[in-house]
Amino acid sequence: MDRRDFLKVAAITGAALTLRLHDGMDVMAQSTAKSGSACDLVAVMGGEPEIMFRRAITELGGMKRFIRPGYKVVVKPNIGWDKTPELAGNTNPKLVQEIIKQCFEAGAKEVVVFDHTCDDWRKCYENSGIESAAKAAGAKVMPAHEESYYKEVALPRGKKLKTAKVHKAILDCDAWINVPILKNHGGANLTMSMKNHMGIVWDRGVFHKNDLQQCIADICTLRKKAVLNVVDAYRVMKTNGPRGKSAADVVMPKGLFISPDIVAVDTAAAKFFNQIRTMPLESVSHLKNAQELKIGTMDLDSIRIKRIKI
C-alpha cells in the first residue's frame, strides 16, 4: 500500500471517523434510530468482520427474525475470483462463517453456500478461503458451473430482462442471505448486493449485452428475495474491479452495512465508497432503476438507521 492509500485509510478509520458524503449526509454520524427501537439499516465500522456482524444483526432484532427453525438457508457470498482475502476480490470468509454459525444458532436445518464464479470455481472456492470457512461452520458448499443447476423463471416486472435461469438452491430454499463485497466494477461501476444477483443466474452475458444497469435492477424483481443483505466493506477494492490487479487496489476501511432493503443498503454502501474514491450515484444507475421498480428506497432520510463505531 502506497502512502496515499495509507493516508486515505487513516482518514477513514481514524478516531474522529467522520465520513462526509457528497450530499452532506454523514453515514457514520449520530443514529436516526433511537436506542432499543427497531431499525431498517445498520452501518458498523471499526471492527473485525464477525464482530461487526454480531453487533449489526443484534440491532436488527437477531438472526431469529430472519431464519426460523427447520429452514433450509442459502448464504450467497461473492466468490467469483481466484483471489486471496487480502486482495478483496471476494467476500471476507470470516463474515461468511459468522453468518452461517448464526443461521444454525437460529435453528436452520441446512445452510448451503455457492456462487457462479468467473474464474475456475474450485480455485475460487479454495483460495478465497470461503470453502474452508463455510465447511468449518457446518455448511454445504455447492457448485454452480453447469447449466443443469439452474431453472428458468419469469420476471414479469423486468424492463429488459423478462426471464432468467436461477440456481435451484435459491429457488428451493426457505430463505437466502445475500453477502456481497463492496468494490469497484468496470461495467457496473460498483458491485454490491444487487450486482451480486449475477452470481445466482446462468447466462450473465445477457446482462452485458442488454443494458447492464437495467438488468441488474430487473433480476432483483425475482420473487424469491433475500431476507437480508450484508455488504462487506472490511476491505474495499477501489480500482481495477471486479478482479483487481494488486494490493495497491485495496484499502481497509473496516465497514459493514446490513438491511432487508437491498436498495437502501446498496445506496449506503455506495455513499461510503465515495469517501474512498469519487463515484457519483448517477453512475451506479441500477440503484435508481431499482427504486423506480419499487424494489427499495434510495432515500436514506426516510428510514431508521443505526450507526455503530466499534
Phi, psi and omega in degrees: 000128181279174186297323180297315178297319180299317181293325177295315180296318179300320179294324182285319189256010181291175185298323181294318175051054178250112183257095181281125180262162185298330181270009176092352179282145177253103190295337179245022179277202185302150183286146174263358175254126181293150180303129179088350180268159179292149178228164183259335184211140176238132175242125182236147180212144169103004182238180173286156187306314183290325179291316179297320180294318180301316178295317184293313184292329176297318180294333179274359178108005178090158182296334180294345174291334186247331184239124182258158177305135179088356182293143164265122189240142169249129170253118188247093175276178166269116178233030193290343192231148177279074184223147175281161183304327183296340182266000169059030176276339184228167178299145182295127183297330178296323178292315179301315181298317181295320179297317178299313179304317182289330175298314179294322178296331178280352176111009180302138178281325185207142174232128180243140178237134176201167169202145172276098190282162175268313173278177179307125189297325181295317180292321179298312181300318184285307189284339174290340185084356186284323180300310182293322180294318181294315181294323179297331179271357176101006181276159171265138178253123187244139176283169180211027190263002180236145184297335182295344179281355189243156177225137181285134177231156178274145175236073187298337180272351181293146178271316179255324184256112184258340176216160175203147173269113186251142181303134183298333179299323177291314184293330185265350184279166175276331179200148175227149182242127185265119187231075179278169168253143177280123178198164174295148178219129184298330181266311184267357184074313173226146172242128182215218185294316182293314180296332180296343175296339179291348175271001175251359181248161182275301189263086180286342179300329178300322180298313185289335181269351193223049179071081185307312185296324178286321180295326176298318177293318183298318181295336179281359170277358177312134183298324181276084183275151174298138178284341183206139177241124184237108182267117179278113176236032177293308167244143182230127174276109187274337182216161174062026176281161012270348183276319185080157180250322183200179178296341178294342179279352193246137168239168188230075182280347178056064179238165176204139179231137185216134180192151169289338180274108186291327180286318179296314183294323178288327176296315178299316180294322179294321177293323176298317180301328181295345175277348177260318180206137181298125179210088182306140180301331179298334180277350175251065194287351175295339175295308179297319180299320180290321177297320178296331176276003179062036176280329180184189184239143171268350184278090183291340177288345184267356182240165181268119183243133174253125181246131186231132172248121179268000000 
